[in-house]
């Protein structure tokens, strides 16, 4: 099993959730985060004064998938989150040793 962590633009969350759900990936965790990438933030103008915004709002999606489904989930996330502009996000794929359900005590490894 693998955990996919996707950091995406907040405005693309609904598209990614819908794509994952349509692809059979329903369980996920969504976390509001702030971060910056290669663009190192943006410059905004507020009441005539320029301001540097160093950390931009992002959304982190975490889901655990079986090894054969990793490529499919990655494809869905990339296709749904892409705008073609800097700041579209990043994906991280991590190994998962075990997964246990609290309520039913089911276990997968």
Protein Blocks (a to p, Z undefined) as FASTA:
>chain_A
ZZddddddfklmmmmmmmmmmnopabccddddddddfknpaaddeehiacddfbacdddd
dddddfklmmmmmmmmmmmmpnoiahibccdddddfbdcdfklopacZZ
